[in-house]
Amino acid sequence: LASVTDWLAKSTETKTLPPDDLRLVEQTIGVQVSWALQHMHKVGTLHLDMKPNNILIRVRDSRQPLHTRVHCMVCDFGLAAVNIEGSATGRGGTPGYWAPELMPIDGAGVPVAYWSDACSDPPPACRANITDKADTWMWATTMLAIMDRLDRMRTQGYTSFTSALARGDGLERLLANCLKPQPQERLPISIVSLTMQRLLRDKGIDAYKPMDEDRSVMEYARAGQGLCLALMGDHDPQTWAATERLVRVMRTHGEYREAEALCARVLERKIATEAEASSIARTQRQLGGVLDDLGRYPEAVKCFRGALEVQTRTLGATHIDVASTKDSLGVTLWRQGKLSDALVLYDEALQVRESVLGTEHVLVAKTIVNRANVYFRQGHSMRALADYSRALEIAKRTLGEEHVLVAKTKNNMAEVLRVEGKFDEALLLYRQSLDVLTKVLGAGHVLVANTKNNMAGIYLKQGRSEEALQCYLEAMQAKIKVLGNDHVDVANTVENIGVIYAQQGNHQVALAKLAEALAIRTAAVGADHPDVASTEYKMALVHEARSDFSAALPFAELALAKGARAMGSDHPEVMKRKLVRDRLQHHGKQLLA
């Protein structure tokens, strides 16, 4: 066991490696260190003194390639800190490695020199608060040192050196994105980790970190929150921060109900102790997200709007946090079928995010995807595909091929192609998405279930009803396990199972399934929601197939009226419902005659 610095200097193996093999070893060290930092950040801790001397390495004895035998551990937590927003600038660290915002301030209020040796163009000073992005910077300077290139930044100057990196290969471009002067411009370590994994996989090296290992994050988050609660009580800001971190992890793993209770408790305590308005707004927004997860959209909207009002007043309309809340609110309004309102919010959020973060940022891609979802719901397929394609390219360049956002965007594009009747193209995208989501999130995740649900829809169109039913049943089982029986996502799959039974001529079972889905949706989102109307429309069709026109007509009329209110009378789906309504009215008149 030795530090990476000593090992690289003394190891006979590294000195005889070909350059490409040595690069693989360096990248393996880099990805393992990124995993360690990612784990620290998930449980709310910053390292703040990352450098090669603080990486211990063990090399297993075998005849396998060297990069497969190295095992790295991050050590020396003397400067580590709990990640609490608002921490002060100028904490210190190691010259040459420290992020600009960590550089100490001298007696005259001026940051000390970045390098211990003179440099004509050092990294620009930064007075931003300390966040996890400080570790991102130091991960990059550590990688440069391991690659024996850190001193070039001092001799060439920061501007020239990082400009050259930005024009280099994939690893060099990644390093350039980690060495931005302002913390908010740097990539989070989670994206660094995923990008490093992709770079290694491009060389045929499987550096995937299984999702099962991330279950330990829940244990650490629970332990941290429990410790803060025991030592400081539930009125202390550190307990609030630990609880909010735990809520974020719970949402990742689908534990929404407990997340809601914890988040509501934090909000209650913040209000009772008259915490800062911005802190209360942050918790309101988090609670809104949990309520959206649970399908309780009116409550979610109330939380988002409350947070947005406070943030706009205290931070200004062009602040990035305001844009994030608008984006989240837009998602919930979209789920409610309030498409025009959602579109306005997405356009406003996109303008701010592009202005602050640039046009190639992953958050820009997320907002573009959300806007495309509105276009798709409005029937503007070409606009939707254009936005999805743009977002997909941004996500692939920023995150790599095997990332959840890339998979979700492919899923969305496939849905448009499915509606357009391009089944083979859609199925290819669904399968690509399913492979990534299963690998990254695990086979039981809701997003995996949703993708199977979508694939089943194509099988159904192709007459492959047994394959479709199997996909739906697998999806429903996974969703119930994570979300419970009364979640709207469960209703989607129950409805689709009903459609299969209808196609098989088993109308009685089909109507029972559709009624079950209708009850779940109505309770979750209200009777006027477009998805409720969609279920009512399907019930009308099943009743019509049974020649029960009097039972079918009320459902058709409800579906038509609600669809017209949500999507407009000229929407293709609304026009299709009008034809069905008119046909049922004609049958009714014939029966009366």
Backbone torsions as a table, in degrees:
resi	resn	phi	psi	omega
1	LEU	NA	126.8	-178.3
2	ALA	-149.9	164.2	173.1
3	SER	-70.8	154.2	178.7
4	VAL	-59.7	-37.0	179.1
5	THR	-58.3	-50.8	-178.6
6	ASP	-67.1	-40.4	-177.2
7	TRP	-63.4	-45.5	179.5
8	LEU	-63.8	-33.6	-177.9
9	ALA	-75.9	-31.4	-170.2
10	LYS	-111.7	-16.6	-175.4
11	SER	-68.0	127.9	176.7
12	THR	-73.6	-27.8	-179.4
13	GLU	-64.5	-44.1	-177.1
14	THR	-68.4	-29.8	-176.8
15	LYS	-72.5	-20.6	-178.1
16	THR	-104.4	1.7	-178.6
17	LEU	-74.6	142.6	168.9
18	PRO	-61.4	153.6	-177.0
19	PRO	-54.4	-40.7	-178.3
20	ASP	-66.8	-38.3	178.8
21	ASP	-69.0	-37.4	177.2
22	LEU	-64.8	-37.6	178.3
23	ARG	-63.0	-37.7	177.1
24	LEU	-62.9	-40.6	178.1
25	VAL	-63.1	-45.1	179.9
26	GLU	-61.0	-42.9	-179.6
27	GLN	-69.6	-33.3	176.4
28	THR	-64.6	-42.3	174.9
29	ILE	-59.4	-45.2	-177.9
30	GLY	-61.2	-43.3	-178.0
31	VAL	-70.7	-36.7	178.5
32	GLN	-66.7	-39.1	177.0
33	VAL	-65.9	-38.2	178.4
34	SER	-64.2	-36.1	176.4
35	TRP	-62.5	-42.6	-179.7
36	ALA	-63.0	-45.8	179.5
37	LEU	-65.9	-38.6	178.5
38	GLN	-60.8	-41.9	178.7
39	HIS	-63.4	-43.6	177.9
40	MET	-59.2	-44.4	-177.5
41	HIS	-66.8	-35.5	180.0
42	LYS	-64.4	-30.0	179.0
43	VAL	-99.8	12.9	168.6
44	GLY	86.0	25.4	-178.4
45	THR	-123.5	140.1	175.5
46	LEU	-107.4	143.7	179.0
47	HIS	-81.4	-55.2	172.2
48	LEU	70.2	9.9	173.4
49	ASP	-149.5	46.6	-177.9
50	MET	-74.5	131.0	177.3
51	LYS	-167.7	163.8	-176.6
52	PRO	-57.8	-33.7	179.3
53	ASN	-66.0	-17.5	179.9
54	ASN	-101.1	19.6	172.6
55	ILE	-118.6	119.9	174.4
56	LEU	-94.6	142.9	-177.0
57	ILE	-131.2	136.4	173.6
58	ARG	-119.7	135.7	-179.2
59	VAL	-116.6	120.3	179.3
60	ARG	-75.0	147.3	177.6
61	ASP	-85.5	121.7	174.1
62	SER	-174.1	178.3	179.0
63	ARG	-96.3	6.9	178.6
64	GLN	-72.0	160.5	176.8
65	PRO	-54.7	148.1	-173.0
66	LEU	-59.8	-38.6	-176.4
67	HIS	-65.5	-19.4	178.3
68	THR	-86.1	-7.0	-172.9
69	ARG	-110.9	-2.7	-177.7
70	VAL	-89.2	140.3	177.7
71	HIS	-133.3	116.1	-174.2
72	CYS	-104.8	147.3	176.3
73	MET	-135.3	134.0	177.0
74	VAL	-85.6	137.6	-178.4
75	CYS	-135.9	-175.3	178.3
76	ASP	59.8	86.8	-179.0
77	PHE	-104.2	30.0	-177.6
78	GLY	-63.5	-28.8	179.2
79	LEU	-106.4	5.2	-178.2
80	ALA	-62.8	151.2	-176.7
81	ALA	-146.3	152.2	171.8
82	VAL	-69.1	135.0	-177.4
83	ASN	-80.7	90.5	177.1
84	ILE	-113.8	128.1	-177.3
85	GLU	-58.8	141.0	176.9
86	GLY	95.9	4.5	178.9
87	SER	-64.3	151.0	-166.2
88	ALA	-77.9	157.0	173.7
89	THR	-72.2	151.8	169.7
90	GLY	83.1	54.5	-177.3
91	ARG	-87.3	-26.9	-179.1
92	GLY	108.6	-163.5	-177.3
93	GLY	139.6	-142.0	-177.9
94	THR	-116.7	121.3	178.4
95	PRO	-54.0	139.6	-179.7
96	GLY	90.9	-20.5	178.2
97	TYR	-114.4	-32.9	-171.6
98	TRP	-63.0	147.0	175.9
99	ALA	-70.0	151.0	-177.1
100	PRO	-54.2	-35.1	-178.4
101	GLU	-74.0	-11.0	178.7
102	LEU	-90.5	-12.7	-174.2
103	MET	-63.8	127.2	-178.5
104	PRO	-62.0	157.3	178.9
105	ILE	-103.8	132.6	179.8
106	ASP	-81.0	-176.9	-176.1
107	GLY	-61.5	-23.2	179.6
108	ALA	-90.7	4.7	179.6
109	GLY	80.7	20.2	-178.3
110	VAL	-111.3	135.6	177.2
111	PRO	-60.2	142.7	176.9
112	VAL	-68.1	170.1	-179.0
113	ALA	-64.7	140.3	-179.8
114	TYR	-65.6	-42.2	179.9
115	TRP	-103.0	150.7	172.7
116	SER	-73.2	-26.4	174.4
117	ASP	-99.1	159.5	-177.2
118	ALA	-64.8	146.0	177.7
119	CYS	-148.3	130.0	-176.6
120	SER	-74.2	-24.0	-177.6
121	ASP	-140.0	75.6	179.7
122	PRO	-76.4	167.3	172.9
123	PRO	-57.3	137.7	-177.4
124	PRO	-64.0	144.1	178.4
125	ALA	-64.7	152.7	-177.8
126	CYS	-140.8	132.7	-179.4
127	ARG	-107.9	25.9	-178.9
128	ALA	-76.5	159.6	174.3
129	ASN	-65.1	153.8	-179.3
130	ILE	-80.4	128.4	178.1
131	THR	-135.6	-173.3	178.1
132	ASP	-64.0	-16.5	-179.8
133	LYS	-69.2	-16.1	173.2
134	ALA	-64.2	-40.5	177.1
135	ASP	-66.1	-31.7	176.3
136	THR	-60.7	-47.1	178.3
137	TRP	-58.0	-47.9	-174.5
138	MET	-72.8	-25.9	170.5
139	TRP	-61.6	-42.4	-177.9
140	ALA	-67.8	-44.8	179.1
141	THR	-66.5	-32.7	175.2
142	THR	-64.4	-44.4	177.2
143	MET	-60.9	-41.3	178.6
144	LEU	-62.9	-38.5	178.4
145	ALA	-66.4	-42.3	178.1
146	ILE	-61.2	-36.0	179.7
147	MET	-84.7	3.9	179.4
148	ASP	60.6	41.5	-178.9
149	ARG	-128.2	-0.3	-176.2
150	LEU	-65.2	-37.6	-177.5
151	ASP	-65.3	-22.0	178.5
152	ARG	-64.8	-32.2	179.2
153	MET	-63.8	-34.6	178.3
154	ARG	-73.5	-44.1	-175.6
155	THR	-75.4	-36.2	-179.2
156	GLN	-85.6	-23.1	-174.8
157	GLY	96.2	144.2	-174.7
158	TYR	-57.3	-48.2	-173.7
159	THR	-63.4	-49.0	-178.8
160	SER	-65.0	-41.7	-176.3
161	PHE	-66.8	-48.6	-178.0
162	THR	-70.5	-29.5	175.5
163	SER	-64.5	-39.8	177.7
164	ALA	-66.8	-39.7	177.1
165	LEU	-58.8	-42.4	-177.0
166	ALA	-63.4	-18.2	178.7
167	ARG	-100.8	6.0	-173.8
168	GLY	-90.7	-154.9	-179.4
169	ASP	-79.2	-172.9	-174.5
170	GLY	-59.8	-42.9	179.7
171	LEU	-66.6	-41.3	-179.2
172	GLU	-65.8	-39.3	177.4
173	ARG	-65.9	-37.5	176.0
174	LEU	-60.8	-46.0	179.2
175	LEU	-60.6	-41.0	179.0
176	ALA	-61.0	-38.8	179.0
177	ASN	-72.2	-16.3	176.6
178	CYS	-90.4	-12.9	-174.8
179	LEU	-108.8	30.6	175.3
180	LYS	-72.9	142.2	-177.2
181	PRO	-62.0	-40.8	-178.4
182	GLN	-91.2	131.2	-176.1
183	PRO	-55.5	-39.3	-175.6
184	GLN	-66.8	-14.4	179.2
185	GLU	-88.4	-13.1	-178.2
186	ARG	-83.2	156.8	176.6
187	LEU	-75.2	144.3	170.2
188	PRO	-68.9	155.6	-174.9
189	ILE	-64.9	-25.3	177.4
190	SER	-62.5	-39.1	178.4
191	ILE	-74.2	-35.7	174.8
192	VAL	-57.7	-45.8	-178.7
193	SER	-61.0	-48.2	-179.7
194	LEU	-63.2	-38.5	179.6
195	THR	-67.5	-40.6	176.9
196	MET	-62.3	-41.7	177.3
197	GLN	-60.4	-41.4	179.3
198	ARG	-64.8	-42.4	-180.0
199	LEU	-60.9	-39.4	178.0
200	LEU	-70.4	-39.2	179.0
201	ARG	-66.3	-30.0	175.5
202	ASP	-61.7	-22.2	178.3
203	LYS	-99.7	11.2	178.5
204	GLY	83.9	13.7	-178.3
205	ILE	-105.5	120.5	179.8
206	ASP	-86.2	103.1	-179.6
207	ALA	-110.5	29.1	-176.3
208	TYR	-71.1	133.5	175.6
209	LYS	-98.6	111.2	-173.3
210	PRO	-59.2	148.0	179.4
211	MET	-64.0	-30.4	-178.1
212	ASP	-57.8	-34.2	179.0
213	GLU	-64.4	-28.5	-178.6
214	ASP	-72.1	-11.8	174.8
215	ARG	-61.3	-26.6	178.0
216	SER	-64.2	-25.2	177.4
217	VAL	-60.5	-38.8	177.8
218	MET	-61.8	-41.4	-179.7
219	GLU	-63.2	-45.0	-179.9
220	TYR	-66.7	-40.7	-179.8
221	ALA	-64.2	-41.7	177.0
222	ARG	-64.0	-43.4	-179.4
223	ALA	-63.3	-43.0	179.4
224	GLY	-63.4	-42.9	179.4
225	GLN	-66.6	-40.4	179.1
226	GLY	-65.2	-38.0	178.9
227	LEU	-66.2	-45.4	178.4
228	CYS	-61.5	-41.2	-179.2
229	LEU	-63.5	-41.5	-178.4
230	ALA	-70.1	-38.5	-174.8
231	LEU	-85.2	-35.1	-170.5
232	MET	-120.4	-12.1	179.6
233	GLY	83.2	171.3	-174.7
234	ASP	-90.0	11.2	173.6
235	HIS	-101.4	1.9	-173.7
236	ASP	-94.9	137.5	-179.7
237	PRO	-57.2	-33.0	179.4
238	GLN	-67.9	-35.6	175.2
239	THR	-65.4	-41.1	177.7
240	TRP	-60.2	-46.3	-178.6
241	ALA	-62.1	-42.8	179.3
242	ALA	-64.5	-37.7	179.4
243	THR	-67.9	-42.0	179.1
244	GLU	-64.7	-34.7	174.7
245	ARG	-65.5	-42.1	178.2
246	LEU	-61.9	-40.3	178.4
247	VAL	-61.3	-42.0	178.5
248	ARG	-59.8	-43.1	179.5
249	VAL	-66.4	-41.5	179.2
250	MET	-60.4	-41.4	178.8
251	ARG	-63.4	-37.7	177.9
252	THR	-60.0	-36.1	-176.3
253	HIS	-99.7	9.5	173.1
254	GLY	78.3	16.7	-179.5
255	GLU	-94.2	70.0	-168.6
256	TYR	-74.4	-38.2	-173.6
257	ARG	-66.5	-44.7	177.0
258	GLU	-67.1	-36.3	178.1
259	ALA	-60.4	-40.9	178.9
260	GLU	-61.2	-45.7	-178.1
261	ALA	-62.4	-43.2	-179.6
262	LEU	-66.7	-43.8	-178.2
263	CYS	-65.3	-42.3	178.4
264	ALA	-62.4	-36.0	178.7
265	ARG	-65.7	-43.0	178.3
266	VAL	-62.2	-44.8	179.8
267	LEU	-60.8	-42.9	178.7
268	GLU	-60.6	-44.0	-179.7
269	ARG	-67.4	-39.2	178.9
270	LYS	-63.6	-42.5	179.2
271	ILE	-65.8	-42.4	-178.0
272	ALA	-63.6	-34.6	-178.5
273	THR	-95.7	6.9	178.1
274	GLU	55.3	51.7	176.2
275	ALA	-66.0	170.0	180.0
276	GLU	-58.8	144.8	-177.2
277	ALA	-58.8	-39.0	-178.5
278	SER	-66.3	-34.0	177.9
279	SER	-69.0	-41.8	176.6
280	ILE	-62.2	-42.7	-179.6
281	ALA	-62.6	-38.1	179.2
282	ARG	-61.9	-42.2	179.4
283	THR	-71.1	-36.1	175.1
284	GLN	-58.4	-42.8	-179.8
285	ARG	-65.5	-41.7	179.0
286	GLN	-63.2	-41.7	178.3
287	LEU	-64.2	-38.5	176.1
288	GLY	-58.2	-40.3	177.9
289	GLY	-63.8	-41.4	178.8
290	VAL	-65.2	-42.9	179.0
291	LEU	-63.6	-36.3	174.7
292	ASP	-64.1	-42.7	176.1
293	ASP	-55.6	-37.8	-177.1
294	LEU	-82.8	-2.9	179.3
295	GLY	79.5	14.7	-180.0
296	ARG	-98.5	74.9	-167.4
297	TYR	-68.3	-42.7	178.5
298	PRO	-59.2	-39.4	177.5
299	GLU	-66.9	-38.6	178.6
300	ALA	-63.4	-43.9	179.2
301	VAL	-59.6	-42.6	179.3
302	LYS	-59.4	-43.8	178.6
303	CYS	-64.6	-46.7	-179.1
304	PHE	-61.4	-44.1	-178.5
305	ARG	-66.1	-37.7	176.4
306	GLY	-63.1	-44.3	178.0
307	ALA	-64.3	-41.1	-177.4
308	LEU	-64.7	-40.0	179.8
309	GLU	-61.7	-45.0	-179.2
310	VAL	-67.7	-45.8	-178.2
311	GLN	-63.7	-41.2	179.3
312	THR	-63.6	-39.8	-179.7
313	ARG	-70.3	-38.7	-174.0
314	THR	-93.2	-28.9	-175.2
315	LEU	-109.1	-22.2	-176.0
316	GLY	98.3	151.9	-172.9
317	ALA	-67.2	-20.4	-176.5
318	THR	-100.5	13.4	178.8
319	HIS	-77.7	146.6	-175.6
320	ILE	-63.8	-32.5	179.3
321	ASP	-67.7	-34.6	176.2
322	VAL	-64.2	-42.4	178.4
323	ALA	-61.5	-40.5	-179.5
324	SER	-64.2	-41.5	179.5
325	THR	-68.0	-38.9	176.2
326	LYS	-61.1	-40.6	179.4
327	ASP	-62.7	-44.8	179.2
328	SER	-65.0	-42.8	177.4
329	LEU	-62.2	-39.3	178.5
330	GLY	-59.7	-38.4	178.9
331	VAL	-61.6	-45.5	-178.7
332	THR	-66.4	-41.2	177.5
333	LEU	-63.6	-37.4	176.2
334	TRP	-61.3	-43.1	178.1
335	ARG	-62.6	-32.1	178.9
336	GLN	-79.2	-6.1	-178.8
337	GLY	86.2	9.2	179.4
338	LYS	-90.4	73.9	-166.9
339	LEU	-69.7	-42.6	-178.6
340	SER	-64.1	-42.6	178.2
341	ASP	-63.1	-41.0	179.3
342	ALA	-63.9	-40.6	-177.7
343	LEU	-62.9	-41.1	177.9
344	VAL	-59.9	-45.1	-179.3
345	LEU	-64.8	-41.3	179.8
346	TYR	-64.1	-42.6	178.9
347	ASP	-62.4	-40.9	179.0
348	GLU	-66.8	-43.7	179.5
349	ALA	-64.6	-40.6	-178.8
350	LEU	-64.0	-41.2	-180.0
351	GLN	-60.7	-43.6	-180.0
352	VAL	-68.6	-45.5	-177.1
353	ARG	-63.9	-41.0	177.5
354	GLU	-65.8	-37.2	-179.8
355	SER	-67.2	-41.9	-175.4
356	VAL	-86.1	-40.4	-171.0
357	LEU	-103.8	-15.0	-174.2
358	GLY	93.3	165.6	-173.1
359	THR	-80.1	-10.2	-175.6
360	GLU	-106.6	16.8	-176.4
361	HIS	-85.3	149.8	-177.7
362	VAL	-63.5	-32.9	178.1
363	LEU	-67.9	-31.1	173.4
364	VAL	-64.0	-43.3	179.1
365	ALA	-61.3	-40.0	-179.6
366	LYS	-63.0	-41.9	179.1
367	THR	-68.0	-36.9	177.6
368	ILE	-62.6	-41.4	176.4
369	VAL	-60.5	-44.8	-179.6
370	ASN	-62.0	-41.1	178.3
371	ARG	-64.6	-39.7	178.3
372	ALA	-61.9	-35.2	177.6
373	ASN	-60.1	-37.6	177.3
374	VAL	-66.9	-46.7	179.3
375	TYR	-56.4	-42.4	-178.8
376	PHE	-63.7	-44.7	179.9
377	ARG	-64.1	-30.8	179.2
378	GLN	-80.3	-5.6	179.8
379	GLY	91.5	8.4	179.8
380	HIS	-93.4	76.2	-172.1
381	SER	-63.3	-40.8	-177.3
382	MET	-67.6	-40.6	175.4
383	ARG	-62.0	-42.1	-179.3
384	ALA	-62.6	-47.7	-179.6
385	LEU	-62.4	-37.9	178.6
386	ALA	-62.3	-44.1	178.8
387	ASP	-68.4	-43.4	178.6
388	TYR	-59.2	-42.7	-178.7
389	SER	-64.2	-41.8	178.3
390	ARG	-63.8	-45.6	-180.0
391	ALA	-63.7	-39.1	-179.4
392	LEU	-61.8	-43.1	179.9
393	GLU	-65.7	-41.0	176.7
394	ILE	-61.5	-46.6	-177.8
395	ALA	-63.7	-41.5	-179.8
396	LYS	-66.6	-40.8	179.0
397	ARG	-67.4	-35.7	-175.1
398	THR	-86.2	-40.1	-169.9
399	LEU	-111.7	-18.6	-174.8
400	GLY	93.4	167.5	-174.2
401	GLU	-65.9	-35.0	-172.3
402	GLU	-100.9	66.2	177.7
403	HIS	-130.7	151.3	-176.3
404	VAL	-58.6	-42.9	-178.5
405	LEU	-63.6	-38.7	176.8
406	VAL	-62.0	-45.0	-180.0
407	ALA	-64.0	-43.3	-179.6
408	LYS	-64.2	-38.4	180.0
409	THR	-67.3	-39.3	175.4
410	LYS	-62.9	-38.2	176.9
411	ASN	-59.5	-44.5	179.6
412	ASN	-64.1	-43.1	179.0
413	MET	-62.8	-39.6	179.0
414	ALA	-62.1	-36.8	180.0
415	GLU	-63.5	-39.1	176.8
416	VAL	-64.2	-45.7	179.8
417	LEU	-62.8	-35.7	177.5
418	ARG	-61.8	-46.4	179.6
419	VAL	-63.8	-32.6	178.6
420	GLU	-78.1	-3.7	178.9
421	GLY	85.4	9.9	180.0
422	LYS	-93.7	73.5	-168.6
423	PHE	-68.2	-42.1	-177.7
424	ASP	-64.3	-42.7	178.1
425	GLU	-64.4	-40.8	-179.6
426	ALA	-65.3	-44.0	-178.0
427	LEU	-63.5	-36.6	177.4
428	LEU	-61.1	-45.4	179.3
429	LEU	-66.1	-40.5	178.2
430	TYR	-60.1	-43.1	-178.8
431	ARG	-66.1	-40.0	176.5
432	GLN	-62.2	-42.6	179.1
433	SER	-64.3	-44.5	-178.6
434	LEU	-61.4	-41.7	179.8
435	ASP	-59.3	-45.7	-177.9
436	VAL	-68.4	-47.1	-177.0
437	LEU	-63.3	-40.5	178.8
438	THR	-64.2	-40.8	-178.9
439	LYS	-69.2	-41.5	-174.5
440	VAL	-83.3	-40.5	-171.4
441	LEU	-105.6	-19.2	-176.9
442	GLY	100.1	153.9	-172.5
443	ALA	-67.5	-21.7	-177.1
444	GLY	-94.3	7.7	-176.9
445	HIS	-75.8	151.2	-178.1
446	VAL	-61.2	-38.1	-179.6
447	LEU	-65.6	-34.0	174.4
448	VAL	-65.3	-43.2	178.2
449	ALA	-61.8	-42.2	179.5
450	ASN	-62.5	-38.2	179.8
451	THR	-67.4	-41.5	175.7
452	LYS	-61.7	-38.9	177.6
453	ASN	-59.4	-43.4	-179.8
454	ASN	-68.4	-40.6	178.6
455	MET	-62.7	-38.4	179.2
456	ALA	-60.5	-33.8	178.1
457	GLY	-60.3	-37.0	177.7
458	ILE	-72.3	-43.6	176.9
459	TYR	-55.2	-39.0	-179.6
460	LEU	-64.1	-43.3	178.5
461	LYS	-64.1	-30.5	-178.5
462	GLN	-87.6	3.8	179.7
463	GLY	79.3	14.3	-179.4
464	ARG	-97.8	67.1	-169.1
465	SER	-67.8	-34.6	-179.3
466	GLU	-67.4	-41.3	176.2
467	GLU	-64.7	-38.9	178.7
468	ALA	-63.1	-46.1	-178.9
469	LEU	-61.9	-40.6	178.5
470	GLN	-61.7	-43.2	177.9
471	CYS	-62.3	-44.0	-179.6
472	TYR	-63.2	-42.6	-178.6
473	LEU	-65.2	-40.5	177.0
474	GLU	-64.1	-42.2	179.1
475	ALA	-63.7	-44.4	-178.1
476	MET	-64.1	-41.7	179.9
477	GLN	-60.5	-44.6	180.0
478	ALA	-66.0	-41.2	-178.3
479	LYS	-66.5	-43.2	-179.9
480	ILE	-62.6	-38.6	-179.4
481	LYS	-62.4	-39.2	-176.6
482	VAL	-89.1	-42.6	-168.2
483	LEU	-103.9	-19.7	-174.4
484	GLY	94.0	169.2	-174.2
485	ASN	-73.1	-21.2	-170.5
486	ASP	-107.1	21.4	179.2
487	HIS	-88.5	148.0	-177.1
488	VAL	-62.2	-31.5	178.1
489	ASP	-65.6	-32.8	174.8
490	VAL	-66.3	-40.0	178.6
491	ALA	-59.1	-38.0	179.4
492	ASN	-56.7	-46.3	-176.8
493	THR	-74.3	-37.8	176.1
494	VAL	-58.7	-42.7	179.0
495	GLU	-62.0	-42.8	-178.6
496	ASN	-65.4	-35.8	175.2
497	ILE	-63.2	-38.8	176.2
498	GLY	-61.0	-37.9	179.3
499	VAL	-63.4	-40.0	178.7
500	ILE	-62.1	-46.4	178.9
501	TYR	-60.8	-36.5	178.0
502	ALA	-63.5	-42.5	179.6
503	GLN	-66.4	-29.1	178.6
504	GLN	-82.6	-1.6	178.4
505	GLY	86.9	4.9	178.8
506	ASN	-91.1	74.8	-171.2
507	HIS	-68.6	-32.9	-177.8
508	GLN	-65.8	-46.1	177.8
509	VAL	-67.1	-37.5	179.3
510	ALA	-60.5	-45.4	-179.8
511	LEU	-65.0	-35.3	178.2
512	ALA	-64.6	-43.0	179.0
513	LYS	-66.1	-42.9	179.6
514	LEU	-64.8	-38.8	177.5
515	ALA	-64.9	-37.3	176.8
516	GLU	-62.9	-45.7	179.0
517	ALA	-63.8	-40.6	-179.8
518	LEU	-61.7	-41.9	-179.6
519	ALA	-64.3	-42.6	179.8
520	ILE	-63.8	-46.7	-176.8
521	ARG	-66.0	-43.8	-178.7
522	THR	-61.5	-42.3	179.3
523	ALA	-66.6	-34.6	-174.1
524	ALA	-83.1	-40.1	-170.5
525	VAL	-123.9	-5.0	179.5
526	GLY	96.6	155.7	-173.0
527	ALA	-68.4	-21.3	-175.5
528	ASP	-92.9	2.6	-178.0
529	HIS	-66.5	142.7	179.6
530	PRO	-58.5	-32.0	179.0
531	ASP	-70.2	-32.2	173.8
532	VAL	-63.8	-43.7	177.6
533	ALA	-61.0	-37.5	178.8
534	SER	-62.8	-41.1	178.0
535	THR	-65.8	-41.6	179.2
536	GLU	-63.1	-36.7	177.4
537	TYR	-62.8	-43.2	179.1
538	LYS	-65.4	-36.9	177.4
539	MET	-64.6	-37.3	176.7
540	ALA	-60.9	-42.2	-179.2
541	LEU	-65.9	-38.8	179.7
542	VAL	-67.6	-44.1	176.6
543	HIS	-60.4	-39.2	178.5
544	GLU	-64.0	-39.8	179.5
545	ALA	-63.1	-26.0	176.8
546	ARG	-86.6	0.6	-176.1
547	SER	65.0	23.9	176.6
548	ASP	-96.8	74.1	-171.1
549	PHE	-68.7	-32.3	-179.4
550	SER	-67.7	-32.7	176.8
551	ALA	-77.2	-31.6	-176.5
552	ALA	-73.0	-38.9	-171.4
553	LEU	-59.1	-45.2	179.9
554	PRO	-60.2	-38.8	178.3
555	PHE	-66.3	-40.5	179.5
556	ALA	-64.6	-40.2	-179.9
557	GLU	-66.9	-41.4	177.3
558	LEU	-62.5	-45.8	-178.3
559	ALA	-62.9	-40.0	179.6
560	LEU	-65.6	-47.6	-177.3
561	ALA	-63.9	-45.3	-179.2
562	LYS	-67.7	-40.0	178.4
563	GLY	-63.2	-41.7	179.5
564	ALA	-63.8	-39.4	178.7
565	ARG	-65.6	-38.5	-175.2
566	ALA	-83.3	-38.0	-170.1
567	MET	-116.4	-11.3	-177.1
568	GLY	96.0	148.4	-173.7
569	SER	-69.9	-17.6	-178.9
570	ASP	-97.5	7.2	177.4
571	HIS	-67.4	138.9	-178.0
572	PRO	-55.4	-39.7	179.9
573	GLU	-65.4	-38.8	179.5
574	VAL	-67.3	-41.6	179.0
575	MET	-63.7	-35.8	177.3
576	LYS	-65.4	-40.6	178.9
577	ARG	-66.8	-34.1	178.9
578	LYS	-64.2	-39.7	178.0
579	LEU	-62.1	-40.8	179.0
580	VAL	-66.0	-44.3	179.1
581	ARG	-59.0	-45.2	-179.5
582	ASP	-63.6	-38.9	179.8
583	ARG	-64.9	-40.8	179.4
584	LEU	-67.4	-38.8	176.6
585	GLN	-61.9	-39.0	179.2
586	HIS	-63.8	-44.5	177.7
587	HIS	-61.1	-39.5	179.7
588	GLY	-62.6	-41.6	178.9
589	LYS	-65.8	-39.0	178.6
590	GLN	-62.8	-41.0	179.4
591	LEU	-64.5	-39.3	178.6
592	LEU	-66.4	-34.8	179.9
593	ALA	-70.9	NA	NA
